[in-house]
């Protein structure tokens, strides 16, 4: 069973993934992502299903190519964790404004590595 200590380290893993997925250098980014993911990791969004560190990296490739957007990702809630399942809220920023919000849920293995993330997003209502 995962306890508070695991919740804190999972929050750290998630925060680090949000940074690492936007690292521009492939040789640095992929190993950094793989540190936090199981070998059979799956990332599910409304538009795609990606596998492994490489798949997670590809899901964010547009934001690395379009560096002028100054994209960043931020966790905006605590991480709720029970029975190896977690959830949290997040925001995507471009420069100084929020362009997307959403939540994720997923699962971890016995060592606390992330095995699955399912992302739900919605455009920032302020843009309407």
N, C-alpha and C positions, 0 to 999 in steps of 0.2 A: 504494500500500500504506500502511496506517495503522500508525504506530509508537508507541512509548511516550508521546510527547508527545500523540498523539491519544487514547490510552487515558486519560491524566489529564484531558484536556479533556472526554472523554465522561463520565467519572465525575462531573465538575463539572456537566455538563448534566443527568445523571440525578438528582443530588442536588437541583439547582435545580427540576426538574420535580416532585419529591416535595414540595417546599415550595409551588411555584406552583399546583399543582392544588387546594390547599386555601385559596387566597386568596379571601376572601368577595366582593370586588367584581368583577363581570363585566367591567367596563370596564378593569380592571387585569389580571385573570387571563388572559383570552383572548390578548391581545397578548404577555404574558410566556410563555405556553405556546408560542405560534407561533414565538417566537425560536429555539426548540430543535428544532422539528419541520419536516419537509418538507411541502409543500402536500398531498401524497397520503398522509400519515401514516395508519396503521391500528393500532388498539389492540384486541387480542383477549384476552378473558378466558374462563373456563369457561362463562359465561352470556351473553356478548354480544360483538358486533363493532362497534366505534365508529370513525368516520372523522374526521380532522382535529383541530385544537385544540379545537373546540367539542365533538366527540364525547368526547375525553379528559376534558374538563371535566364533561360530563354523567355520565360514569361515576363521578365522585366527588361528585356533587351532594348525595347523601344525607348525607354526612359534613359538608358545609358547612351544611346545614339543621339538623343535629342537633349544634350546636356544643357542647352540654353533654357530648358524648362526649370532647371534647378529643383528637380524632384527629390522629395524626402518622404519617408514613411515614419509614422509615430504611433505607438500604442497609446490609447487614450483611456484605458481602464486597467484595473488590476487583472490578473489572470486567475480565473476560477478553474479549479482542478479537482476532479474526483474520479476514482477508479480508472486512472490513466487517460481520461478525457478532459480536454480543456476548452476554454473560450475566452475571447477578449475583443475589445473594440479598437478600431484604428482609424487614422486619417492619412490621406495622401495630400501632401503640400506641393505647390509649385511656387517657389520663391516664398512670398509672405502670405499666400492665401491657400485655404483649404479647397481642393477641387473634388475630393471624393471622400466619403466616409463609409464605414461598414463594420462588419464583425467577422470573426473567424472562429471556427471550432476545429478541433483535431484530436489527435491521440499521440501518446508517447509510449516508448517501450520501457522495459524494466529499469534501464539505465538512465531514463529521462531524455533520450534522444527522440526527436520528433519524427513520427512515422506517417502522419497525414495532416494536411491542412485543407479545410474547405472554407472558401472565401465567399462572403456575400457583400455586395457593395451597392451604394446608391449615390447619385450625384449630390453635391452639396446644395441644399435648398436655397442658399443665399444667391446662387447663380441664376435661379429662375426669374 
